[in-house]
Amino acid sequence: MSTLGSRIKELRLERKMTGDELGRVLGISKSTISLYEHDKSTPDDAIKKKICSYFDVSFDWLMGITTSRTTIYPKRTGRGVPIPVLGRVVAGIPLEAVEEILDYEEITPELAATGEFFALQVKGDSMLPKLEEGDVVIVKKQGDVETGDIAIVLVNGDEATIKQVKKVNGGIMLYGFNPDVYEPHFYSNQQIEELPVRILGKVIESRRSW
């Protein structure tokens, strides 16, 4: 039977994170993470909310109330700040100049005040089961991310893709959640500069139409 601790461990392993790495994200020790995962201690509500936000899962799923990880968001409320949903991002074209706009999504004014955002439609199935083709991800523009984050990455001038980033000695690893489609790729610091490998932003939310 699935427990709160086993679900926390499941999320951590999907991101290929160590207990120490998750502890740093949540501001707690790796020993506390171990206690959570073995159901010997229960995180308080603030930590639970951090876990949900970081891994983009619903609070009800984390607590075992529902089997659906996805929080269903209202698509258009008329009260939010619109951002463009891009069909693709390619090298050499600034984001603000991309003409392939599929739709618009809305984010809260509070979130919009924290930086620049765009949305991107997911293509392919390299990020299954977390992200399906056709899903829309909300992205905060930034040139760097932390280990375990999901990012929009531009490699060697090709079309940008959505991958999980893990920083390692001498470079970075890019992961897809579906290893049958996308094997982990290592890029050295030299390749990052020469190819180049460029991070365009951090995925902070996913949305799915039903």
C-alpha positions in Angstrom: 0.0 0.0 0.0 1.3 3.4 -1.0 2.2 5.7 1.9 3.1 9.4 2.2 6.7 8.4 2.6 6.7 6.1 -0.4 5.2 8.8 -2.6 7.9 11.3 -1.5 10.6 8.7 -2.3 8.9 7.9 -5.7 9.1 11.6 -6.6 12.7 11.9 -5.6 13.8 8.9 -7.5 11.9 10.0 -10.6 14.0 13.2 -10.5 17.1 11.1 -9.9 17.9 13.1 -6.8 19.7 12.1 -3.7 18.3 12.6 -0.3 20.8 15.3 0.3 19.8 17.1 -2.9 16.1 17.1 -2.0 16.9 18.2 1.5 18.7 21.3 0.1 15.7 22.1 -2.0 13.3 21.8 1.0 15.7 23.4 3.5 16.0 20.3 5.7 18.6 17.6 6.3 19.0 14.4 4.3 18.4 12.4 7.5 14.9 14.1 7.8 14.2 13.1 4.2 15.1 9.5 5.2 12.7 9.7 8.1 9.9 10.9 5.9 10.5 8.2 3.3 10.4 5.5 5.9 7.3 6.9 7.5 9.1 7.5 10.8 8.3 11.2 10.7 5.7 13.3 8.9 6.4 16.6 7.2 4.5 19.6 8.3 2.1 21.4 6.0 4.7 23.9 4.8 7.1 21.1 3.7 4.2 19.2 2.1 3.3 22.3 0.0 7.0 22.8 -1.0 7.1 19.2 -2.2 3.9 19.6 -4.2 5.2 22.9 -5.7 8.6 21.5 -6.5 7.4 18.2 -8.1 4.3 19.8 -9.6 1.9 17.3 -8.0 -1.4 17.9 -6.3 -1.7 18.0 -2.5 -4.5 15.4 -2.7 -2.2 13.0 -4.6 0.6 13.5 -2.1 -1.8 12.8 0.8 -3.2 9.7 -1.0 -6.7 11.2 -1.4 -6.6 10.8 -5.2 -4.7 8.8 -7.7 -4.3 11.7 -10.1 -1.1 13.7 -9.7 -2.4 16.6 -11.8 -4.0 19.7 -10.4 -6.6 20.9 -12.9 -6.3 24.6 -13.5 -9.0 26.7 -15.1 -7.7 27.5 -18.6 -8.9 31.1 -19.1 -10.4 33.2 -16.3 -10.1 36.6 -17.7 -8.4 37.8 -14.5 -4.8 36.6 -15.1 -1.9 37.9 -17.1 -1.8 36.3 -20.6 1.4 34.6 -21.9 1.9 33.1 -25.3 1.9 29.3 -25.9 4.7 28.7 -28.3 4.7 25.7 -30.7 8.5 25.6 -30.8 11.6 27.5 -29.9 14.6 27.4 -32.2 18.1 28.9 -32.2 18.6 32.3 -33.6 15.0 33.6 -33.0 14.5 35.6 -29.8 11.5 34.3 -27.8 9.7 37.6 -28.2 10.0 37.2 -32.0 8.6 33.7 -32.3 5.6 33.8 -34.6 4.3 30.2 -34.0 1.9 31.2 -31.2 -0.7 28.4 -30.6 -2.7 30.0 -27.9 -2.5 32.0 -24.7 -2.5 30.8 -21.1 -2.9 33.0 -18.0 -0.8 33.3 -14.9 -1.6 35.2 -11.8 -0.5 38.8 -11.5 1.6 37.9 -8.4 3.5 35.3 -10.4 3.9 37.6 -13.4 5.5 40.1 -11.1 8.4 37.7 -10.3 9.9 37.6 -13.9 9.3 36.9 -17.5 7.2 33.9 -18.6 6.2 32.0 -21.7 4.4 28.7 -22.3 5.5 25.8 -24.5 3.5 22.9 -25.9 5.0 19.5 -25.2 6.0 17.4 -28.2 6.9 13.7 -28.2 6.8 11.3 -25.3 10.3 11.5 -23.8 8.9 13.0 -20.6 6.2 10.4 -20.0 4.5 9.7 -17.7 4.8 13.2 -16.1 4.3 15.2 -19.3 2.3 14.0 -22.3 2.3 15.3 -25.9 0.0 18.3 -26.1 0.5 19.4 -22.5 1.4 23.0 -21.9 4.3 23.9 -19.6 4.6 27.4 -17.9 8.2 28.5 -18.1 10.1 31.2 -16.2 12.8 32.7 -18.4 16.2 32.2 -16.7 19.6 31.1 -17.9 20.4 28.6 -15.2 18.5 26.0 -13.0 19.2 23.8 -10.1 19.8 20.0 -10.1 16.5 18.2 -10.4 14.7 21.1 -12.2 12.9 20.6 -15.5 14.1 23.1 -18.0 13.7 24.2 -21.6 17.1 23.4 -23.2 18.5 24.4 -26.6 21.3 22.0 -27.7 23.5 22.6 -30.8 21.1 25.0 -32.4 18.3 22.5 -32.7 14.7 23.0 -31.5 14.5 23.4 -27.8 13.4 20.4 -25.7 12.0 19.8 -22.2 14.4 17.9 -20.1 15.4 17.4 -16.4 18.8 18.8 -15.6 21.3 17.4 -13.2 24.6 19.1 -12.6 27.6 16.8 -12.3 31.3 17.2 -12.1 32.6 18.6 -15.4 29.2 19.3 -17.0 25.5 18.5 -16.9 23.2 15.5 -17.5 19.9 15.9 -19.4 17.2 13.3 -18.6 13.9 12.4 -20.1 11.5 10.6 -17.7 10.9 8.0 -20.4 14.4 6.2 -20.9 13.0 4.1 -23.7 12.7 7.2 -25.8 15.5 9.4 -24.4 18.6 8.0 -22.9 20.5 10.3 -20.4 22.9 12.7 -22.2 26.1 14.1 -20.7 27.5 17.4 -21.9 30.9 18.5 -20.7 31.6 22.1 -19.8 33.5 22.4 -23.1 30.5 21.1 -25.1 28.2 23.5 -23.2 30.3 26.4 -24.5 31.0 25.0 -28.0 27.8 23.4 -29.1 26.4 25.4 -27.3 24.0 24.0 -24.6 21.7 26.8 -23.5 19.1 26.8 -20.8 16.2 29.1 -21.7 14.0 28.7 -18.6 12.7 26.6 -15.8 9.4 24.8 -16.0 7.3 25.8 -13.0 3.9 24.3 -13.9 2.2 22.0 -16.3 -1.4 22.2 -17.6 -3.4 19.6 -19.4 -6.7 20.0 -21.3 -9.4 17.4 -20.5 
